Amino acid sequence: MPKGTIGVTTNNIFPVIKKFLYSDHEIFLRELVSNAVDATQKLKTLSGAGEFKGSTEGLRVTIAVDKEAGTLTVSDSGIGMTAEEIDKYINQIAFSGAEEFLEKYKDNANAIIGHFGLGFYSAFMVAKKVEIRTLSWQEGAQAVHWSCDGSPEFEMEDCDKAERGTDIILTLDDDEKEFLETARIEGLLKKYCRFLPVPIIFGKEQEWKDGKYVDTDKDKVINDIEPLWSRMPADLKDEDYLKFYHAIEPMQDDPLFWIHLNVDYPFTLTGILYFPKIKNNLDIRKDRIQLYCNQVYVTDSVEGVVPDWLMLLQGVIDSPDIPLNVSRSYLQSDRAVKKISTYITKKVAARLEEIAKNQPEEFEKKWNDIKIFIEYGMLSDEKFCESGLKFALLENTDGKYFKLEDYRKLIEGEQTDKEGNLICLYATDKEAQYAYIKAATDKGYDVLLMNGELDVPFASMLEQKQEKMRFVRVDSDVLDNLIRKQDENKPQFTMEQQEITQTLFKSQIPPVEKAEFMITFAAMSPDDKPVVITQAEYMRRMKDMARFQPGMSFYGEMPNMYSMVLNTKHPLVQKIVEQAEQALDAELKPVNEEINATQNVIKALRDLKKDDKPLPDDKKKELEDNEHQLEDLRKKKEGFITTYAAGESRVHQLIDIALLSNNMLKGEGLDRFLKRSIGLLK
């Protein structure tokens, strides 16, 4: 009996294979079945080249489990091996028979899966003994039996085998008995081998008989040898695509649409990518797209092959040109991968543009389901963004949709400010911002609805791409300031009136969690609201962006800054201010006189510091005393105004109405408002 030592550089090769070469022990079954398919495909290639004269009908790969013997066997009816080929391809680790075969038959080879020469040795991850029984296709060949117990030593001898092909027999380790369970093996075959191009047989079909399932005479074929992506799109119907989708994504709603990839230059790539119904949140799972290599499942970790933003899609990609490492489980960085990624991006963009152009109504119906996907893509990928600008839609508060250029034409007449900027007004909540939307539409303006997860960064991106276009939320300022058509109308109040009014209102604003207010003035129409609350677009957008960019998180921690804008032309505001001036005149007049006198003293003392001359010590003390006195006088003045304001129910009512319209009046403040409102009705 011939014996020998496997040609490796170290006696520790098998522990290395067992522990480090493959990420999961279950991979062994994929490797052995893939090799069996290789052997079968090679026979077809030899037949096509006229070298093999026999029949290629009924070629198959069979997997069998023998629990009593503790063995798992993978059998094929492919080309088999001679003793010389076993010595060359098995006894010399990492010399790939597939590579040599491909080189010889590169113009005629059927899909040959193996690239690495190490797949066979994955068997030693789970087996304490591996045997090969094989008979070559070559005329007059002698069948060979090879065995190895996981050490570098092997035994090889002639044997009896009537049928062409190879049997790989694994005697499983005691701690790997799970691979003798029918359900476990069937699950692995369906995971890794369900689309292999040669029938994979495992057991028999079953039927229900006499109260239990029993085997029939019909072989159980695990796989679909012609998966949908390997067929021509012209031969397929919508029902075919939907059926395939539900086969790979059970319990899912129908997809919105799909893309059939089919390219053979400058690389080979086929596949089908589906657009699922996406919920209105950013839920990126990285296991929705399966990668195949010649119909062998490789991985569902497709980073690099598929851009990150395309992880929202579902489906399959198959390419023999994607470079893999020896375990076939991890992608390697490669130019081909980048080209494939770029191609997929272009194909997705072209498909979306085609639907938007040829089926605009369908595209609009599906827009809210795919909006987050398109916005994410445009924010992530410059090339996709260029295409996306042609078909991305904007929706207004009336539920109408517009392409970007169409929307520019719609609003440029009314919503261009005096500096030539096109102002796109938007709302994020039609109900909560109803009053602001109504005020804008009453003036003939259009308001967009931007309530998506990515709408804020998307708006910022559009501002960068579109010249002189700005997006501002409809409640971020009074309308005349949002779209300024002329120079700002200055408030009609004197400085003294503004000072009284600021304290009058600010002192009575109830506490609002994480909010701070400043009082401002605007000379709006007498018909506009007396008090309006706004939040500056810049700060709101910075806080929104903080959710997406960790480096901006400090904005998220800052309190919300609001402006409480008083309409100086509203009769009620004017009346409140006039009456406050009259009521406070006797108390404020002497305080104002003291304030003026103190300010004059401070000014005179500060004038002594001109030309960088330091103040004498006695003058420095006098300046500090007057500054403290001025601060005390102002507090005294604020105290008079605050005391008066506390009893002015109209001030409270106007503040609360403004807060209520912004959904900011809650709890005790809301209860007081309701009681006060009832009292005002008496």
C-alpha positions as CSV (number, residue, x, y, z in Angstrom):
1,M,0.0,0.0,0.0
2,P,1.6,3.3,-1.0
3,K,2.1,5.8,1.8
4,G,3.4,9.2,1.9
5,T,3.5,12.7,3.5
6,I,1.3,15.5,2.3
7,G,3.5,18.2,0.8
8,V,3.2,21.0,3.3
9,T,5.8,23.3,4.9
10,T,4.7,22.5,8.4
11,N,3.2,19.6,10.4
12,N,0.8,22.0,11.9
13,I,-1.1,22.8,8.8
14,F,-4.3,21.0,9.9
15,P,-4.7,22.8,13.2
16,V,-4.2,26.1,11.2
17,I,-6.9,25.1,8.8
18,K,-9.2,24.0,11.6
19,K,-8.9,27.1,13.7
20,F,-8.1,30.0,11.4
21,L,-8.6,29.4,7.7
22,Y,-12.4,29.3,7.9
23,S,-14.6,31.5,10.0
24,D,-17.3,28.8,10.6
25,H,-17.0,25.1,10.6
26,E,-20.2,24.8,8.6
27,I,-18.4,26.2,5.6
28,F,-16.9,22.7,5.0
29,L,-20.1,21.5,3.4
30,R,-20.2,24.4,0.9
31,E,-16.6,23.7,-0.1
32,L,-17.1,20.0,-0.6
33,V,-20.3,20.5,-2.6
34,S,-18.7,23.3,-4.6
35,N,-15.8,21.0,-5.5
36,A,-18.3,18.3,-6.5
37,V,-20.1,20.7,-8.8
38,D,-16.7,21.8,-10.2
39,A,-16.0,18.2,-11.1
40,T,-19.4,17.9,-12.8
41,Q,-19.0,21.1,-14.7
42,K,-15.6,20.0,-15.9
43,L,-17.1,16.9,-17.4
44,K,-19.6,19.0,-19.3
45,T,-16.7,21.1,-20.6
46,L,-14.8,18.1,-21.7
47,S,-17.9,16.8,-23.5
48,G,-18.4,20.2,-25.2
49,A,-14.7,20.0,-26.4
50,G,-15.3,16.5,-27.8
51,E,-12.8,14.9,-25.4
52,F,-15.5,13.1,-23.3
53,K,-17.7,10.9,-25.5
54,G,-20.1,9.5,-22.9
55,S,-23.5,10.9,-21.8
56,T,-23.8,14.0,-19.6
57,E,-27.4,13.3,-18.8
58,G,-28.5,13.0,-15.2
59,L,-25.3,14.6,-13.7
60,R,-25.9,15.3,-10.0
61,V,-24.3,15.7,-6.6
62,T,-25.6,13.6,-3.7
63,I,-25.2,14.1,0.0
64,A,-25.8,11.2,2.4
65,V,-25.6,10.9,6.2
66,D,-25.0,7.6,8.1
67,K,-25.7,8.2,11.8
68,E,-24.6,4.7,12.8
69,A,-21.3,4.9,11.0
70,G,-20.9,8.6,12.0
71,T,-20.2,9.5,8.4
72,L,-21.2,12.2,5.9
73,T,-20.6,11.6,2.2
74,V,-20.6,14.0,-0.7
75,S,-20.7,12.1,-4.1
76,D,-20.6,13.4,-7.6
77,S,-20.6,11.8,-11.1
78,G,-18.0,14.2,-12.5
79,I,-14.6,13.7,-14.0
80,G,-13.1,11.8,-11.0
81,M,-9.3,11.6,-10.4
82,T,-6.4,9.3,-11.1
83,A,-3.8,8.4,-8.5
84,E,-1.5,10.9,-10.2
85,E,-4.1,13.7,-10.0
86,I,-4.7,12.9,-6.3
87,D,-1.0,13.2,-5.7
88,K,-0.9,16.5,-7.6
89,Y,-4.1,18.2,-6.4
90,I,-4.7,16.7,-2.9
91,N,-1.2,15.8,-1.6
92,Q,0.2,19.2,-2.6
93,I,-1.8,21.7,-0.6
94,A,-2.9,24.9,-2.3
95,F,-2.2,23.8,-5.8
96,S,-5.5,24.5,-7.4
97,G,-6.8,22.1,-10.0
98,A,-9.5,24.5,-11.0
99,E,-6.9,27.2,-11.8
100,E,-5.0,24.8,-14.1
101,F,-8.2,23.5,-15.7
102,L,-9.5,27.0,-16.3
103,E,-6.3,28.1,-18.0
104,K,-6.5,25.1,-20.4
105,Y,-10.2,25.5,-21.2
106,K,-10.6,29.2,-20.6
107,D,-12.5,29.7,-23.8
108,N,-14.9,26.9,-23.2
109,A,-15.1,26.2,-19.4
110,N,-18.4,25.9,-17.7
111,A,-18.7,27.7,-14.4
112,I,-15.9,26.4,-12.3
113,I,-16.3,27.5,-8.7
114,G,-13.0,26.5,-7.0
115,H,-10.1,29.0,-7.2
116,F,-8.0,28.1,-4.3
117,G,-7.1,24.4,-3.8
118,L,-7.8,24.6,-0.1
119,G,-11.6,23.9,-0.2
120,F,-11.1,20.1,0.2
121,Y,-9.1,20.6,3.4
122,S,-12.0,22.3,5.1
123,A,-13.3,18.8,5.8
124,F,-10.7,18.4,8.5
125,M,-12.4,21.1,10.5
126,V,-15.2,18.6,11.4
127,A,-13.7,15.2,10.5
128,K,-11.2,12.9,12.3
129,K,-10.8,11.0,9.1
130,V,-11.4,11.9,5.5
131,E,-11.5,9.4,2.6
132,I,-11.7,9.8,-1.1
133,R,-13.0,7.1,-3.4
134,T,-12.7,8.2,-7.0
135,L,-12.7,6.9,-10.6
136,S,-11.5,9.1,-13.4
137,W,-13.4,9.7,-16.7
138,Q,-10.4,8.6,-18.6
139,E,-10.7,5.3,-20.4
140,G,-9.0,2.4,-18.6
141,A,-8.5,4.4,-15.4
142,Q,-8.1,2.6,-12.1
143,A,-10.3,3.6,-9.1
144,V,-8.3,5.0,-6.2
145,H,-8.9,5.1,-2.4
146,W,-7.2,7.8,-0.4
147,S,-7.5,8.4,3.4
148,C,-6.0,10.7,6.0
149,D,-6.6,11.0,9.7
150,G,-5.8,14.7,10.0
151,S,-2.0,14.3,10.2
152,P,0.3,15.0,7.3
153,E,0.4,11.2,6.6
154,F,-1.9,9.7,4.1
155,E,-2.6,6.2,2.6
156,M,-3.5,5.6,-1.1
157,E,-4.4,2.3,-2.8
158,D,-6.4,0.9,-5.7
159,C,-10.0,0.1,-5.0
160,D,-13.2,-1.1,-6.7
161,K,-15.6,1.6,-7.9
162,A,-17.9,0.9,-10.8
163,E,-19.2,4.4,-11.5
164,R,-17.2,7.5,-12.7
165,G,-16.9,10.3,-10.1
166,T,-15.8,10.9,-6.6
167,D,-17.1,10.1,-3.1
168,I,-15.7,12.2,-0.2
169,I,-16.4,10.4,3.1
170,L,-16.0,12.2,6.4
171,T,-15.9,10.4,9.7
172,L,-17.0,13.2,12.0
173,D,-15.3,14.2,15.2
174,D,-17.2,13.4,18.3
175,D,-17.9,17.1,19.0
176,E,-19.2,17.7,15.4
177,K,-22.1,15.2,15.5
178,E,-24.5,18.0,14.7
179,F,-23.5,17.5,11.1
180,L,-25.2,14.1,11.2
181,E,-28.6,15.6,11.8
182,T,-30.8,15.7,8.7
183,A,-32.3,19.1,9.5
184,R,-28.9,20.7,10.1
185,I,-27.5,19.5,6.8
186,E,-30.6,20.4,4.8
187,G,-30.5,23.9,6.3
188,L,-26.8,24.3,5.3
189,L,-27.5,23.1,1.8
190,K,-30.4,25.5,1.4
191,K,-28.2,28.3,2.7
192,Y,-25.1,27.7,0.6
193,C,-26.2,25.5,-2.3
194,R,-29.8,26.4,-3.2
195,F,-28.8,27.9,-6.5
196,L,-25.9,25.7,-7.7
197,P,-26.0,24.8,-11.4
198,V,-26.0,21.0,-10.8
199,P,-28.9,19.2,-9.0
200,I,-28.0,18.7,-5.4
201,I,-29.7,15.6,-3.9
202,F,-30.3,15.0,-0.2
203,G,-32.6,12.2,0.8
204,K,-36.1,11.6,-0.6
205,E,-39.2,13.6,-1.0
206,Q,-41.8,12.8,1.7
207,E,-45.5,12.4,1.8
208,W,-48.1,12.2,4.7
209,K,-49.2,8.6,5.1
210,D,-50.8,6.8,8.1
211,G,-50.4,9.7,10.4
212,K,-46.7,10.5,9.6
213,Y,-44.3,11.6,6.9
214,V,-42.7,8.8,5.0
215,D,-40.1,8.7,2.2
216,T,-41.2,8.3,-1.4
217,D,-39.1,7.0,-4.2
218,K,-38.5,10.5,-5.6
219,D,-35.1,12.1,-4.9
220,K,-35.2,15.4,-3.0
221,V,-33.6,18.1,-5.0
222,I,-32.4,21.0,-2.8
223,N,-31.5,23.6,-5.3
224,D,-32.8,25.6,-8.3
225,I,-30.2,25.0,-11.1
226,E,-31.5,28.0,-13.1
227,P,-32.1,30.8,-10.6
228,L,-34.0,33.8,-11.9
229,W,-30.9,36.1,-12.2
230,S,-29.2,33.6,-14.6
231,R,-32.1,34.0,-17.0
232,M,-32.7,36.7,-19.6
233,P,-35.0,39.6,-18.4
234,A,-37.0,39.4,-21.7
235,D,-38.1,35.8,-20.7
236,L,-39.4,36.8,-17.3
237,K,-42.7,38.3,-16.1
238,D,-43.5,40.3,-13.0
239,E,-44.9,37.2,-11.4
240,D,-41.5,35.5,-11.7
241,Y,-39.7,38.4,-10.0
242,L,-42.3,38.5,-7.2
243,K,-42.2,34.7,-6.7
244,F,-38.4,34.8,-6.4
245,Y,-38.5,37.8,-4.0
246,H,-40.8,36.0,-1.6
247,A,-38.6,32.9,-1.9
248,I,-35.6,34.8,-0.6
249,E,-37.5,37.2,1.6
250,P,-40.5,35.3,3.1
251,M,-43.1,37.2,5.1
252,Q,-42.3,40.5,3.3
253,D,-44.7,42.8,1.5
254,D,-44.3,43.0,-2.3
255,P,-41.3,45.1,-3.3
256,L,-41.9,48.4,-5.0
257,F,-39.8,47.5,-8.1
258,W,-36.6,45.8,-9.0
259,I,-33.5,45.9,-11.2
260,H,-32.2,43.0,-13.2
261,L,-28.4,43.3,-13.5
262,N,-26.8,41.6,-16.5
263,V,-23.4,42.7,-17.7
264,D,-20.5,40.8,-19.3
265,Y,-18.0,43.6,-19.9
266,P,-15.6,44.8,-18.4
267,F,-16.6,42.2,-15.8
268,T,-19.3,39.5,-15.5
269,L,-22.1,40.4,-13.1
270,T,-25.7,39.2,-12.9
271,G,-28.3,39.6,-10.1
272,I,-31.6,41.1,-9.1
273,L,-31.9,43.9,-6.6
274,Y,-35.3,44.7,-5.1
275,F,-36.6,48.0,-3.6
276,P,-38.5,46.9,-0.5
277,K,-41.0,49.1,1.2
278,I,-38.9,51.2,3.6
279,K,-40.4,52.5,6.8
280,N,-39.8,56.2,7.5
281,N,-36.7,55.6,9.6
282,L,-33.1,54.8,8.8
283,D,-32.9,51.1,9.4
284,I,-29.8,49.9,7.6
285,R,-29.3,46.2,7.8
286,K,-26.2,44.8,6.1
287,D,-27.5,41.3,5.4
288,R,-30.2,42.0,2.8
289,I,-28.1,41.4,-0.3
290,Q,-26.6,38.0,-0.9
291,L,-23.4,37.6,-2.9
292,Y,-22.9,34.5,-5.1
293,C,-19.9,33.3,-7.1
294,N,-21.1,31.2,-10.0
295,Q,-24.3,30.4,-8.1
296,V,-22.4,29.4,-4.9
297,Y,-23.5,31.5,-1.9
298,V,-20.5,33.4,-0.6
299,T,-21.7,35.9,2.0
300,D,-24.3,38.5,2.9
301,S,-21.6,40.9,4.0
302,V,-21.3,42.8,0.8
303,E,-19.6,46.0,2.0
304,G,-17.3,47.2,-0.8
305,V,-19.2,45.5,-3.6
306,V,-22.4,47.4,-2.8
307,P,-22.2,51.0,-1.6
308,D,-23.3,51.5,2.0
309,W,-26.4,53.4,1.0
310,L,-27.6,50.6,-1.2
311,M,-27.7,48.3,1.8
312,L,-31.4,49.2,2.0
313,L,-32.0,47.1,-1.1
314,Q,-32.6,43.3,-1.0
315,G,-31.7,40.6,-3.5
316,V,-28.7,38.8,-5.0
317,I,-25.6,39.6,-6.9
318,D,-23.5,36.9,-8.7
319,S,-20.1,37.5,-10.2
320,P,-17.1,35.2,-10.8
321,D,-14.9,38.4,-11.0
322,I,-15.2,39.4,-7.4
323,P,-11.9,38.5,-5.8
324,L,-12.2,36.4,-2.6
325,N,-9.7,35.1,-0.2
326,V,-9.0,31.4,0.4
327,S,-12.1,30.9,2.5
328,R,-14.4,32.5,-0.1
329,S,-16.0,34.3,2.9
330,Y,-14.3,37.7,2.8
331,L,-13.9,40.2,0.0
332,Q,-10.6,41.6,-0.9
333,S,-9.9,45.2,-1.9
334,D,-9.7,45.3,-5.6
335,R,-10.2,47.6,-8.6
336,A,-12.8,45.2,-10.0
337,V,-14.8,45.5,-6.8
338,K,-14.9,49.3,-7.1
339,K,-15.9,49.0,-10.8
340,I,-18.8,46.7,-9.8
341,S,-19.9,49.1,-7.1
342,T,-19.9,52.0,-9.6
343,Y,-21.8,50.0,-12.1
344,I,-24.5,49.0,-9.6
345,T,-24.9,52.6,-8.6
346,K,-25.3,53.7,-12.2
347,K,-27.8,50.9,-12.9
348,V,-29.9,51.9,-9.9
349,A,-29.9,55.5,-10.9
350,A,-30.8,54.7,-14.5
351,R,-33.7,52.5,-13.4
352,L,-35.1,55.2,-11.0
353,E,-34.8,57.9,-13.7
354,E,-36.5,55.6,-16.2
355,I,-39.5,55.0,-13.8
356,A,-39.7,58.7,-13.0
357,K,-39.8,59.6,-16.7
358,N,-42.1,56.8,-18.0
359,Q,-44.3,56.2,-15.1
360,P,-44.5,59.5,-13.2
361,E,-47.8,58.7,-11.4
362,E,-46.4,55.3,-10.2
363,F,-43.2,57.0,-9.1
364,E,-45.2,59.6,-7.1
365,K,-47.2,56.9,-5.4
366,K,-44.1,55.1,-4.3
367,W,-42.1,58.3,-3.4
368,N,-42.7,58.3,0.3
369,D,-41.6,54.6,0.5
370,I,-38.3,55.2,-1.4
371,K,-37.6,58.8,-0.4
372,I,-35.3,57.9,2.5
373,F,-33.3,55.6,0.2
374,I,-32.9,58.2,-2.5
375,E,-32.0,61.0,-0.1
376,Y,-29.5,58.7,1.7
377,G,-27.9,57.8,-1.7
378,M,-27.7,61.5,-2.8
379,L,-26.1,62.5,0.5
380,S,-23.6,59.6,0.3
381,D,-22.7,59.3,-3.3
382,E,-21.7,62.2,-5.5
383,K,-22.3,60.3,-8.8
384,F,-25.7,59.1,-7.7
385,C,-26.5,62.7,-6.5
386,E,-25.9,64.0,-10.0
387,S,-28.5,61.6,-11.4
388,G,-30.9,62.0,-8.4
389,L,-31.2,65.7,-9.0
390,K,-33.1,64.8,-12.2
391,F,-35.8,62.6,-10.6
392,A,-35.9,63.4,-6.8
393,L,-39.3,64.8,-5.8
394,L,-40.4,67.6,-3.5
395,E,-43.9,67.3,-1.9
396,N,-45.9,70.3,-0.8
397,T,-48.4,70.5,2.0
398,D,-51.2,69.9,-0.5
399,G,-49.8,66.5,-1.4
400,K,-48.5,67.6,-4.9
401,Y,-45.2,66.4,-6.1
402,F,-42.6,68.3,-8.2
403,K,-39.2,67.6,-9.7
404,L,-36.6,70.2,-8.5
405,E,-36.5,72.2,-11.7
406,D,-40.3,72.2,-12.0
407,Y,-40.6,73.5,-8.4
408,R,-38.1,76.3,-9.1
409,K,-40.3,77.5,-12.0
410,L,-43.4,77.3,-9.8
411,I,-42.3,79.5,-7.0
412,E,-39.7,81.8,-8.6
413,G,-42.3,84.5,-9.3
414,E,-43.6,84.9,-5.7
415,Q,-40.8,83.5,-3.6
416,T,-37.7,85.3,-4.8
417,D,-36.4,87.8,-2.3
418,K,-35.0,91.2,-3.0
419,E,-31.5,89.8,-3.3
420,G,-32.5,87.2,-5.9
421,N,-32.6,84.2,-3.6
422,L,-35.2,81.6,-4.2
423,I,-36.8,80.9,-0.8
424,C,-38.3,77.4,-0.4
425,L,-40.6,77.5,2.6
426,Y,-41.2,74.1,4.3
427,A,-43.0,72.6,7.2
428,T,-42.3,69.4,9.1
429,D,-45.7,68.9,10.7
430,K,-48.9,70.0,8.9
431,E,-51.0,70.0,12.0
432,A,-48.6,71.5,14.5
433,Q,-47.5,74.3,12.0
434,Y,-50.9,74.8,10.5
435,A,-51.2,78.5,11.4
436,Y,-47.8,79.3,9.9
437,I,-48.7,77.3,6.7
438,K,-52.0,79.1,6.4
439,A,-50.4,82.5,6.8
440,A,-47.9,81.6,4.0
441,T,-50.5,80.2,1.6
442,D,-52.8,83.2,2.2
443,K,-50.0,85.3,0.8
444,G,-49.7,83.2,-2.3
445,Y,-46.7,81.2,-1.2
446,D,-46.2,77.5,-1.5
447,V,-45.0,75.4,1.4
448,L,-43.2,72.1,1.1
449,L,-43.7,69.2,3.5
450,M,-40.3,67.9,4.7
451,N,-41.0,65.5,7.5
452,G,-38.6,62.7,6.6
453,E,-35.7,61.4,8.6
454,L,-33.1,62.8,6.2
455,D,-35.0,65.9,4.9
456,V,-32.9,68.4,6.9
457,P,-29.5,67.3,5.6
458,F,-31.1,66.8,2.2
459,A,-32.2,70.4,2.2
460,S,-28.7,71.6,3.1
461,M,-27.3,69.5,0.3
462,L,-29.7,71.0,-2.2
463,E,-28.7,74.5,-1.1
464,Q,-25.1,73.7,-1.9
465,K,-26.0,72.2,-5.3
466,Q,-28.6,74.8,-6.4
467,E,-27.4,78.4,-6.9
468,K,-29.2,81.0,-4.8
469,M,-31.7,78.6,-3.3
470,R,-32.5,78.5,0.4
471,F,-34.8,76.3,2.5
472,V,-36.4,77.9,5.5
473,R,-39.0,76.5,7.8
474,V,-42.2,78.4,7.7
475,D,-42.1,79.1,11.4
476,S,-38.5,80.3,11.6
477,D,-39.4,84.0,11.3
478,V,-42.2,86.3,10.4
479,L,-43.2,85.9,6.7
480,D,-42.0,89.4,5.7
481,N,-38.5,88.5,7.0
482,L,-38.5,85.0,5.5
483,I,-39.1,86.3,2.0
484,R,-37.9,89.9,2.2
485,K,-39.2,91.9,-0.8
486,Q,-38.1,95.3,0.5
487,D,-36.1,96.9,3.3
488,E,-37.3,95.9,6.7
489,N,-40.0,98.0,8.3
490,K,-38.7,99.3,11.5
491,P,-41.0,98.9,14.6
492,Q,-43.0,102.0,15.5
493,F,-42.1,101.9,19.2
494,T,-39.6,104.2,20.8
495,M,-36.6,102.8,22.6
496,E,-38.3,103.4,25.9
497,Q,-41.5,101.6,24.7
498,Q,-39.4,98.7,23.5
499,E,-37.6,98.4,26.8
500,I,-40.9,98.4,28.8
501,T,-42.5,95.9,26.4
502,Q,-39.5,93.5,26.5
503,T,-39.7,93.3,30.3
504,L,-43.5,93.3,30.2
505,F,-43.6,90.2,28.2
506,K,-40.4,88.3,29.0
507,S,-41.1,88.5,32.7
508,Q,-44.3,86.6,32.3
509,I,-43.2,83.8,30.0
510,P,-43.8,80.5,31.9
511,P,-41.0,78.0,32.2
512,V,-40.7,75.8,29.1
513,E,-38.3,72.8,29.3
514,K,-35.1,73.2,27.4
515,A,-36.3,76.5,25.9
516,E,-35.1,80.1,26.2
517,F,-36.9,83.2,24.7
518,M,-35.9,86.6,23.5
519,I,-38.4,89.4,22.8
520,T,-38.1,91.0,19.3
521,F,-40.3,93.4,17.4
522,A,-41.7,93.4,13.8
523,A,-43.9,95.9,12.0
524,M,-46.2,93.4,10.5
525,S,-49.7,94.0,9.2
526,P,-52.4,95.0,11.7
527,D,-54.3,91.8,10.6
528,D,-51.4,89.5,11.4
529,K,-51.1,87.9,14.8
530,P,-50.1,90.1,17.8
531,V,-47.5,87.7,19.1
532,V,-45.6,85.0,17.1
533,I,-43.0,82.5,18.3
534,T,-40.2,81.6,15.8
535,Q,-37.0,79.6,15.9
536,A,-34.1,80.7,13.8
537,E,-33.4,78.3,10.8
538,Y,-29.7,78.1,11.5
539,M,-29.9,77.0,15.1
540,R,-32.8,74.5,14.5
541,R,-30.9,73.0,11.5
542,M,-27.7,72.7,13.6
543,K,-29.6,70.9,16.3
544,D,-31.2,68.6,13.7
545,M,-27.8,67.9,12.0
546,A,-26.3,67.0,15.4
547,R,-28.4,63.8,15.3
548,F,-26.4,62.7,12.2
549,Q,-22.9,64.1,12.9
550,P,-21.3,63.1,16.2
551,G,-18.9,66.1,16.0
552,M,-21.9,68.5,16.3
553,S,-23.4,66.8,19.3
554,F,-22.8,69.9,21.5
555,Y,-25.6,71.7,19.4
556,G,-28.0,69.0,20.6
557,E,-27.2,69.7,24.2
558,M,-27.9,73.5,23.9
559,P,-31.4,74.8,24.9
560,N,-33.8,75.7,22.1
561,M,-33.6,79.4,21.4
562,Y,-36.9,81.1,20.4
563,S,-37.9,84.6,19.4
564,M,-41.2,85.9,20.7
565,V,-42.0,88.4,18.0
566,L,-44.4,91.3,19.0
567,N,-46.3,92.9,16.1
568,T,-45.9,96.6,16.7
569,K,-48.7,97.4,14.3
570,H,-51.3,95.2,16.0
571,P,-53.9,97.4,17.8
572,L,-53.9,95.1,20.9
573,V,-50.2,95.2,21.4
574,Q,-50.2,99.0,20.9
575,K,-52.9,99.4,23.4
576,I,-51.2,97.3,26.0
577,V,-48.0,99.2,25.6
578,E,-49.7,102.6,25.8
579,Q,-51.6,101.7,28.9
580,A,-48.5,100.3,30.6
581,E,-46.6,103.5,29.9
582,Q,-49.4,105.6,31.5
583,A,-49.8,103.3,34.5
584,L,-46.0,103.1,35.1
585,D,-45.2,106.8,34.4
586,A,-45.2,108.0,38.0
587,E,-42.9,105.1,39.1
588,L,-40.6,105.0,36.1
589,K,-40.1,108.7,35.6
590,P,-37.8,109.4,38.6
591,V,-36.0,106.0,38.0
592,N,-35.4,106.9,34.3
593,E,-34.0,110.4,35.4
594,E,-31.6,108.7,37.8
595,I,-30.6,106.2,35.1
596,N,-29.9,109.0,32.6
597,A,-27.9,110.9,35.2
598,T,-25.9,107.9,36.2
599,Q,-25.2,107.0,32.5
600,N,-23.9,110.6,32.0
601,V,-21.5,110.2,34.9
602,I,-20.3,106.8,33.7
603,K,-19.7,108.3,30.2
604,A,-17.7,111.2,31.5
605,L,-15.5,108.9,33.6
606,R,-14.9,106.5,30.8
607,D,-13.9,109.5,28.6
608,L,-11.1,110.1,31.0
609,K,-9.6,106.8,29.9
610,K,-8.9,108.0,26.4
611,D,-5.4,107.7,24.9
612,D,-4.8,104.6,27.0
613,K,-4.3,106.7,30.2
614,P,-5.3,104.7,33.3
615,L,-7.9,106.2,35.6
616,P,-6.7,107.5,38.9
617,D,-7.7,105.1,41.8
618,D,-10.3,107.5,43.2
619,K,-12.0,107.8,39.7
620,K,-11.8,104.0,39.2
621,K,-13.7,103.5,42.4
622,E,-16.2,106.2,41.4
623,L,-16.8,104.4,38.0
624,E,-17.3,101.0,39.7
625,D,-19.8,102.6,42.2
626,N,-21.8,104.2,39.4
627,E,-21.9,101.0,37.3
628,H,-23.3,99.1,40.3
629,Q,-25.8,101.9,40.9
630,L,-26.9,101.7,37.2
631,E,-27.4,98.0,37.5
632,D,-29.5,98.4,40.6
633,L,-31.6,101.1,39.0
634,R,-32.3,98.9,36.0
635,K,-33.3,96.1,38.3
636,K,-35.6,98.5,40.1
637,K,-37.2,99.6,36.8
638,E,-37.6,95.9,35.8
639,G,-39.2,95.2,39.1
640,F,-41.9,97.9,38.6
641,I,-42.7,96.7,35.1
642,T,-42.7,93.0,36.3
643,T,-45.1,93.8,39.1
644,Y,-47.4,95.6,36.8
645,A,-47.2,92.8,34.2
646,A,-48.1,90.1,36.7
647,G,-51.6,91.7,37.0
648,E,-52.0,92.3,33.2
649,S,-54.1,89.4,32.1
650,R,-53.9,90.4,28.4
651,V,-50.1,89.9,28.4
652,H,-50.5,86.4,29.9
653,Q,-53.2,85.6,27.4
654,L,-51.1,86.7,24.4
655,I,-48.1,84.8,25.6
656,D,-50.1,81.6,26.2
657,I,-51.8,81.8,22.9
658,A,-48.5,82.0,21.1
659,L,-47.1,79.1,23.2
660,L,-50.2,77.1,22.6
661,S,-50.0,77.6,18.8
662,N,-46.5,76.0,19.0
663,N,-47.6,73.1,21.2
664,M,-45.4,74.5,24.0
665,L,-48.1,75.2,26.6
666,K,-48.5,72.2,28.9
667,G,-49.3,71.1,32.4
668,E,-49.8,73.9,35.0
669,G,-49.4,76.7,32.4
670,L,-52.1,75.2,30.2
671,D,-54.4,74.8,33.2
672,R,-53.9,78.5,34.1
673,F,-54.6,79.5,30.5
674,L,-57.9,77.6,30.4
675,K,-59.1,79.1,33.7
676,R,-58.1,82.6,32.7
677,S,-59.9,82.2,29.3
678,I,-63.1,81.1,31.1
679,G,-62.7,84.1,33.4
680,L,-62.4,86.5,30.4
681,L,-65.7,85.2,29.0
682,K,-67.6,86.3,32.1
